[in-house]
């Protein structure tokens, strides 16, 4: 199938654009300025811990705007087994492989929904005695987060819809779409829970 046809088929899956690539780029720059201001006082730099795989596109853009010394480490959890969008139990599938003791750590994630993932990452990190732990999320769904978890840096507050694109997936697809979008509800046919969240 020609390249333009493939793009057209992906485009046809999209119900609406929630946040455009231009809006994302502008906001990532602003977030980077905030983060640089906060960490400029640490000449030793920071450790960025990012959560696979949804944060990878955001991470790649963000770090290139940060004029700071940094090490980068990745952690991975499986919370959405198979083609579903309901959070299950968190299983660590890629443990942290870096020493963060006495280091300043910034956790970067794609989206704060219930907060279970970030809470788990932060609590695992705190046991490793870092100098500080802060969190940065591209997206937050206000009203969904359990408890009183407050990220230090937030890109956008969004409504409670299931979003894909810019690293976020449905059934491991759409991560490469440059905008943050909402898919057509009929695509979630095999997963009624996703339909609820997308409506
Ligand atoms: P929690 O509930 O732990 O969720 O804060 C964080 C993780 O859940 C995934 N997630 C989403 N993924 N569209 C997605 O593609 C969404 O709307 C969505 N909401 C939550 C995501 O992996 C995130 O790191």
py3Dmol code that shows the C-alpha trace and the ligand (Angstrom):
import py3Dmol

protein = """\
ATOM      1  CA  UNK A   1       0.000   0.000   0.000  1.00  0.00           C
ATOM      2  CA  UNK A   2       1.457   3.452  -0.873  1.00  0.00           C
ATOM      3  CA  UNK A   3       2.691   5.566   2.031  1.00  0.00           C
ATOM      4  CA  UNK A   4      -0.067   8.191   1.666  1.00  0.00           C
ATOM      5  CA  UNK A   5      -2.739   5.474   1.832  1.00  0.00           C
ATOM      6  CA  UNK A   6      -1.316   4.105   5.072  1.00  0.00           C
ATOM      7  CA  UNK A   7      -1.384   7.586   6.598  1.00  0.00           C
ATOM      8  CA  UNK A   8      -4.957   8.002   5.369  1.00  0.00           C
ATOM      9  CA  UNK A   9      -6.024   4.761   7.077  1.00  0.00           C
ATOM     10  CA  UNK A  10      -4.495   5.916  10.363  1.00  0.00           C
ATOM     11  CA  UNK A  11      -6.098   9.347   9.931  1.00  0.00           C
ATOM     12  CA  UNK A  12      -9.440   7.621   9.429  1.00  0.00           C
ATOM     13  CA  UNK A  13      -9.145   6.040  12.907  1.00  0.00           C
ATOM     14  CA  UNK A  14      -8.979   9.469  14.546  1.00  0.00           C
ATOM     15  CA  UNK A  15     -12.114  11.057  15.932  1.00  0.00           C
ATOM     16  CA  UNK A  16     -10.480  14.361  16.903  1.00  0.00           C
ATOM     17  CA  UNK A  17      -7.184  16.023  17.720  1.00  0.00           C
ATOM     18  CA  UNK A  18      -7.008  16.819  21.419  1.00  0.00           C
ATOM     19  CA  UNK A  19      -3.629  18.579  21.405  1.00  0.00           C
ATOM     20  CA  UNK A  20      -1.828  19.413  18.175  1.00  0.00           C
ATOM     21  CA  UNK A  21       1.863  18.856  17.473  1.00  0.00           C
ATOM     22  CA  UNK A  22       2.380  22.652  17.513  1.00  0.00           C
ATOM     23  CA  UNK A  23       0.781  23.001  20.941  1.00  0.00           C
ATOM     24  CA  UNK A  24       2.873  20.100  22.224  1.00  0.00           C
ATOM     25  CA  UNK A  25       6.105  21.607  20.904  1.00  0.00           C
ATOM     26  CA  UNK A  26       5.360  24.991  22.478  1.00  0.00           C
ATOM     27  CA  UNK A  27       4.469  23.484  25.841  1.00  0.00           C
ATOM     28  CA  UNK A  28       7.489  21.146  25.906  1.00  0.00           C
ATOM     29  CA  UNK A  29       9.690  24.232  25.483  1.00  0.00           C
ATOM     30  CA  UNK A  30       7.960  25.955  28.401  1.00  0.00           C
ATOM     31  CA  UNK A  31       8.265  22.869  30.596  1.00  0.00           C
ATOM     32  CA  UNK A  32      11.952  22.629  29.751  1.00  0.00           C
ATOM     33  CA  UNK A  33      12.458  26.242  30.834  1.00  0.00           C
ATOM     34  CA  UNK A  34      10.755  25.541  34.170  1.00  0.00           C
ATOM     35  CA  UNK A  35      12.793  22.381  34.726  1.00  0.00           C
ATOM     36  CA  UNK A  36      16.088  24.041  33.728  1.00  0.00           C
ATOM     37  CA  UNK A  37      15.367  26.885  36.164  1.00  0.00           C
ATOM     38  CA  UNK A  38      14.761  24.422  38.985  1.00  0.00           C
ATOM     39  CA  UNK A  39      17.874  22.284  38.363  1.00  0.00           C
ATOM     40  CA  UNK A  40      20.352  24.962  37.267  1.00  0.00           C
ATOM     41  CA  UNK A  41      21.522  25.217  40.893  1.00  0.00           C
ATOM     42  CA  UNK A  42      22.929  21.659  40.748  1.00  0.00           C
ATOM     43  CA  UNK A  43      26.182  21.659  38.733  1.00  0.00           C
ATOM     44  CA  UNK A  44      26.347  17.874  39.143  1.00  0.00           C
ATOM     45  CA  UNK A  45      23.120  17.614  37.165  1.00  0.00           C
ATOM     46  CA  UNK A  46      20.312  15.144  37.581  1.00  0.00           C
ATOM     47  CA  UNK A  47      19.138  11.637  36.818  1.00  0.00           C
ATOM     48  CA  UNK A  48      16.081  11.442  34.622  1.00  0.00           C
ATOM     49  CA  UNK A  49      14.066   8.296  35.190  1.00  0.00           C
ATOM     50  CA  UNK A  50      11.478   7.748  32.514  1.00  0.00           C
ATOM     51  CA  UNK A  51       8.705   5.241  32.234  1.00  0.00           C
ATOM     52  CA  UNK A  52       8.530   2.954  29.207  1.00  0.00           C
ATOM     53  CA  UNK A  53       7.120   3.044  26.661  1.00  0.00           C
ATOM     54  CA  UNK A  54       4.545   5.827  26.620  1.00  0.00           C
ATOM     55  CA  UNK A  55       6.959   8.579  27.717  1.00  0.00           C
ATOM     56  CA  UNK A  56       9.612   7.894  25.078  1.00  0.00           C
ATOM     57  CA  UNK A  57       8.576  10.555  22.554  1.00  0.00           C
ATOM     58  CA  UNK A  58       8.019  13.186  25.233  1.00  0.00           C
ATOM     59  CA  UNK A  59      11.362  12.282  26.845  1.00  0.00           C
ATOM     60  CA  UNK A  60      13.210  12.550  23.537  1.00  0.00           C
ATOM     61  CA  UNK A  61      11.821  16.028  22.889  1.00  0.00           C
ATOM     62  CA  UNK A  62      12.172  17.279  26.460  1.00  0.00           C
ATOM     63  CA  UNK A  63      15.805  16.308  27.054  1.00  0.00           C
ATOM     64  CA  UNK A  64      16.947  18.082  23.902  1.00  0.00           C
ATOM     65  CA  UNK A  65      15.624  21.325  25.407  1.00  0.00           C
ATOM     66  CA  UNK A  66      17.394  20.839  28.753  1.00  0.00           C
ATOM     67  CA  UNK A  67      20.858  22.475  28.966  1.00  0.00           C
ATOM     68  CA  UNK A  68      21.754  20.356  31.998  1.00  0.00           C
ATOM     69  CA  UNK A  69      24.104  17.488  32.801  1.00  0.00           C
ATOM     70  CA  UNK A  70      22.039  14.352  33.021  1.00  0.00           C
ATOM     71  CA  UNK A  71      21.992  10.607  33.131  1.00  0.00           C
ATOM     72  CA  UNK A  72      18.939   8.835  31.784  1.00  0.00           C
ATOM     73  CA  UNK A  73      17.479   5.576  33.022  1.00  0.00           C
ATOM     74  CA  UNK A  74      14.336   3.740  32.034  1.00  0.00           C
ATOM     75  CA  UNK A  75      11.859   1.719  34.039  1.00  0.00           C
ATOM     76  CA  UNK A  76       9.011  -0.343  32.704  1.00  0.00           C
ATOM     77  CA  UNK A  77       5.783  -1.654  34.131  1.00  0.00           C
ATOM     78  CA  UNK A  78       3.092  -3.671  32.529  1.00  0.00           C
ATOM     79  CA  UNK A  79      -0.245  -2.270  33.601  1.00  0.00           C
ATOM     80  CA  UNK A  80      -2.272  -2.814  30.439  1.00  0.00           C
ATOM     81  CA  UNK A  81      -1.880  -6.468  29.476  1.00  0.00           C
ATOM     82  CA  UNK A  82      -3.062  -7.011  25.897  1.00  0.00           C
ATOM     83  CA  UNK A  83      -5.338  -4.739  23.893  1.00  0.00           C
ATOM     84  CA  UNK A  84      -7.092  -3.144  26.847  1.00  0.00           C
ATOM     85  CA  UNK A  85      -7.110   0.248  28.488  1.00  0.00           C
ATOM     86  CA  UNK A  86      -8.023  -0.639  32.061  1.00  0.00           C
ATOM     87  CA  UNK A  87      -5.201  -0.463  34.604  1.00  0.00           C
ATOM     88  CA  UNK A  88      -4.401  -3.814  36.161  1.00  0.00           C
ATOM     89  CA  UNK A  89      -1.790  -4.713  38.772  1.00  0.00           C
ATOM     90  CA  UNK A  90       1.598  -3.154  38.122  1.00  0.00           C
ATOM     91  CA  UNK A  91       4.323  -5.637  37.266  1.00  0.00           C
ATOM     92  CA  UNK A  92       7.868  -4.321  36.908  1.00  0.00           C
ATOM     93  CA  UNK A  93       9.155  -5.555  33.534  1.00  0.00           C
ATOM     94  CA  UNK A  94      12.252  -3.328  33.336  1.00  0.00           C
ATOM     95  CA  UNK A  95      13.852  -2.466  36.695  1.00  0.00           C
ATOM     96  CA  UNK A  96      15.939   0.641  37.332  1.00  0.00           C
ATOM     97  CA  UNK A  97      19.585  -0.029  36.521  1.00  0.00           C
ATOM     98  CA  UNK A  98      21.340   3.058  37.901  1.00  0.00           C
ATOM     99  CA  UNK A  99      22.555   4.244  41.307  1.00  0.00           C
ATOM    100  CA  UNK A 100      20.524   7.274  42.373  1.00  0.00           C
ATOM    101  CA  UNK A 101      21.816   7.582  45.942  1.00  0.00           C
ATOM    102  CA  UNK A 102      22.405  11.293  46.801  1.00  0.00           C
ATOM    103  CA  UNK A 103      21.409  12.284  43.267  1.00  0.00           C
ATOM    104  CA  UNK A 104      18.630  14.603  42.155  1.00  0.00           C
ATOM    105  CA  UNK A 105      16.040  12.573  40.270  1.00  0.00           C
ATOM    106  CA  UNK A 106      13.353  13.751  37.885  1.00  0.00           C
ATOM    107  CA  UNK A 107      10.766  11.142  36.895  1.00  0.00           C
ATOM    108  CA  UNK A 108       9.288  11.782  33.443  1.00  0.00           C
ATOM    109  CA  UNK A 109       6.050  10.090  32.429  1.00  0.00           C
ATOM    110  CA  UNK A 110       3.481  10.505  29.688  1.00  0.00           C
ATOM    111  CA  UNK A 111       0.270  10.726  31.675  1.00  0.00           C
ATOM    112  CA  UNK A 112      -0.951  10.860  35.256  1.00  0.00           C
ATOM    113  CA  UNK A 113      -4.234   9.015  35.400  1.00  0.00           C
ATOM    114  CA  UNK A 114      -4.932   7.148  38.656  1.00  0.00           C
ATOM    115  CA  UNK A 115      -1.373   7.909  39.765  1.00  0.00           C
ATOM    116  CA  UNK A 116      -0.562   4.265  40.551  1.00  0.00           C
ATOM    117  CA  UNK A 117       2.402   4.129  38.192  1.00  0.00           C
ATOM    118  CA  UNK A 118       4.098   7.311  39.371  1.00  0.00           C
ATOM    119  CA  UNK A 119       3.390   6.563  43.016  1.00  0.00           C
ATOM    120  CA  UNK A 120       5.077   3.178  42.585  1.00  0.00           C
ATOM    121  CA  UNK A 121       8.102   4.655  40.772  1.00  0.00           C
ATOM    122  CA  UNK A 122       8.552   7.423  43.352  1.00  0.00           C
ATOM    123  CA  UNK A 123       8.232   5.035  46.282  1.00  0.00           C
ATOM    124  CA  UNK A 124      10.758   2.599  44.724  1.00  0.00           C
ATOM    125  CA  UNK A 125      13.155   5.516  44.144  1.00  0.00           C
ATOM    126  CA  UNK A 126      12.813   6.962  47.656  1.00  0.00           C
ATOM    127  CA  UNK A 127      14.096   3.683  49.076  1.00  0.00           C
ATOM    128  CA  UNK A 128      17.329   4.283  47.133  1.00  0.00           C
ATOM    129  CA  UNK A 129      18.010   7.479  49.121  1.00  0.00           C
ATOM    130  CA  UNK A 130      18.201  10.081  46.352  1.00  0.00           C
ATOM    131  CA  UNK A 131      18.899  13.736  47.220  1.00  0.00           C
ATOM    132  CA  UNK A 132      15.468  14.640  45.796  1.00  0.00           C
ATOM    133  CA  UNK A 133      12.720  13.186  43.633  1.00  0.00           C
ATOM    134  CA  UNK A 134      10.501  15.346  41.445  1.00  0.00           C
ATOM    135  CA  UNK A 135       7.996  14.336  38.803  1.00  0.00           C
ATOM    136  CA  UNK A 136       7.065  15.658  35.377  1.00  0.00           C
ATOM    137  CA  UNK A 137       4.089  14.491  33.320  1.00  0.00           C
ATOM    138  CA  UNK A 138       3.010  15.627  29.896  1.00  0.00           C
ATOM    139  CA  UNK A 139      -0.672  15.014  30.635  1.00  0.00           C
ATOM    140  CA  UNK A 140      -2.803  14.916  33.757  1.00  0.00           C
ATOM    141  CA  UNK A 141      -6.435  13.941  34.120  1.00  0.00           C
ATOM    142  CA  UNK A 142      -7.717  16.080  37.002  1.00  0.00           C
ATOM    143  CA  UNK A 143     -10.149  14.287  39.264  1.00  0.00           C
ATOM    144  CA  UNK A 144      -8.851  10.831  38.295  1.00  0.00           C
ATOM    145  CA  UNK A 145      -5.771  10.726  40.502  1.00  0.00           C
ATOM    146  CA  UNK A 146      -6.136   8.616  43.645  1.00  0.00           C
ATOM    147  CA  UNK A 147      -4.913  10.282  46.842  1.00  0.00           C
ATOM    148  CA  UNK A 148      -3.116  13.613  46.819  1.00  0.00           C
ATOM    149  CA  UNK A 149      -0.285  12.984  44.359  1.00  0.00           C
ATOM    150  CA  UNK A 150       0.893  16.296  42.864  1.00  0.00           C
ATOM    151  CA  UNK A 151       3.443  16.270  40.023  1.00  0.00           C
ATOM    152  CA  UNK A 152       6.015  19.081  40.096  1.00  0.00           C
ATOM    153  CA  UNK A 153       5.714  19.797  36.364  1.00  0.00           C
ATOM    154  CA  UNK A 154       2.573  19.279  34.238  1.00  0.00           C
ATOM    155  CA  UNK A 155       2.248  19.860  30.504  1.00  0.00           C
ATOM    156  CA  UNK A 156      -1.527  19.801  30.026  1.00  0.00           C
ATOM    157  CA  UNK A 157      -4.592  19.044  32.109  1.00  0.00           C
ATOM    158  CA  UNK A 158      -6.987  17.061  29.927  1.00  0.00           C
ATOM    159  CA  UNK A 159     -10.504  15.719  30.110  1.00  0.00           C
ATOM    160  CA  UNK A 160     -11.039  12.052  31.009  1.00  0.00           C
ATOM    161  CA  UNK A 161     -10.707  10.541  27.560  1.00  0.00           C
ATOM    162  CA  UNK A 162      -8.369   7.837  26.321  1.00  0.00           C
ATOM    163  CA  UNK A 163      -5.673   9.560  24.272  1.00  0.00           C
ATOM    164  CA  UNK A 164      -3.110   8.144  21.868  1.00  0.00           C
ATOM    165  CA  UNK A 165      -0.282   9.531  19.788  1.00  0.00           C
ATOM    166  CA  UNK A 166       2.981  11.270  20.731  1.00  0.00           C
ATOM    167  CA  UNK A 167       4.162   8.041  22.393  1.00  0.00           C
ATOM    168  CA  UNK A 168       0.847   6.901  23.840  1.00  0.00           C
ATOM    169  CA  UNK A 169      -0.685   3.771  22.429  1.00  0.00           C
ATOM    170  CA  UNK A 170      -3.764   1.705  22.018  1.00  0.00           C
ATOM    171  CA  UNK A 171      -2.887  -1.967  21.567  1.00  0.00           C
ATOM    172  CA  UNK A 172       0.743  -0.867  20.966  1.00  0.00           C
ATOM    173  CA  UNK A 173      -0.276   1.221  17.954  1.00  0.00           C
ATOM    174  CA  UNK A 174      -0.472   4.955  17.196  1.00  0.00           C
ATOM    175  CA  UNK A 175       2.635   5.872  19.248  1.00  0.00           C
ATOM    176  CA  UNK A 176       4.138   7.470  16.134  1.00  0.00           C
ATOM    177  CA  UNK A 177       1.217   9.804  15.467  1.00  0.00           C
ATOM    178  CA  UNK A 178       2.580  13.342  16.055  1.00  0.00           C
ATOM    179  CA  UNK A 179      -0.570  14.812  17.685  1.00  0.00           C
ATOM    180  CA  UNK A 180      -2.387  13.686  20.809  1.00  0.00           C
ATOM    181  CA  UNK A 181      -5.683  12.340  19.510  1.00  0.00           C
ATOM    182  CA  UNK A 182      -8.874  10.561  20.504  1.00  0.00           C
ATOM    183  CA  UNK A 183      -9.715   7.486  18.442  1.00  0.00           C
ATOM    184  CA  UNK A 184     -13.130   6.609  17.096  1.00  0.00           C
ATOM    185  CA  UNK A 185     -15.048   4.576  19.700  1.00  0.00           C
ATOM    186  CA  UNK A 186     -15.756   1.703  17.285  1.00  0.00           C
ATOM    187  CA  UNK A 187     -12.037   0.860  17.245  1.00  0.00           C
ATOM    188  CA  UNK A 188     -12.323  -0.280  20.850  1.00  0.00           C
ATOM    189  CA  UNK A 189     -14.888  -2.946  19.920  1.00  0.00           C
ATOM    190  CA  UNK A 190     -12.959  -5.777  21.579  1.00  0.00           C
ATOM    191  CA  UNK A 191     -12.498  -3.799  24.780  1.00  0.00           C
ATOM    192  CA  UNK A 192     -15.732  -2.359  26.230  1.00  0.00           C
ATOM    193  CA  UNK A 193     -13.828  -0.710  29.100  1.00  0.00           C
ATOM    194  CA  UNK A 194     -11.946   1.404  26.591  1.00  0.00           C
ATOM    195  CA  UNK A 195     -15.209   2.507  25.009  1.00  0.00           C
ATOM    196  CA  UNK A 196     -16.378   3.836  28.372  1.00  0.00           C
ATOM    197  CA  UNK A 197     -13.181   5.799  28.793  1.00  0.00           C
ATOM    198  CA  UNK A 198     -13.216   7.118  25.253  1.00  0.00           C
ATOM    199  CA  UNK A 199     -16.810   8.323  25.388  1.00  0.00           C
TER     200      UNK A 199
END
"""
ligand_1 = """\
24
LIG
P -1.856 5.603 36.081
O -3.313 5.211 36.201
O -0.947 4.609 36.729
O -1.626 5.529 34.537
O -1.626 7.032 36.493
C -0.426 5.812 33.986
C -0.195 4.946 32.796
O -1.413 4.446 32.234
C -1.413 4.581 30.857
N -2.536 5.466 30.480
C -2.861 5.806 29.251
N -2.311 5.447 28.078
N -3.870 6.771 26.935
C -2.831 5.918 26.929
O -2.323 5.602 25.854
C -4.481 7.192 28.063
O -5.446 7.975 28.031
C -3.951 6.652 29.287
N -4.291 6.836 30.586
C -3.385 6.092 31.287
C -0.067 5.158 30.500
O 0.802 4.117 30.152
C 0.441 5.807 31.749
O 1.851 5.816 31.889
"""
view = py3Dmol.view(width=600, height=400)
view.addModel(protein, "pdb")
view.setStyle({"model": 0}, {"cartoon": {"style": "trace"}})
view.addModel(ligand_1, "xyz")
view.setStyle({"model": 1}, {"stick": {}})
view.zoomTo()
view.show()
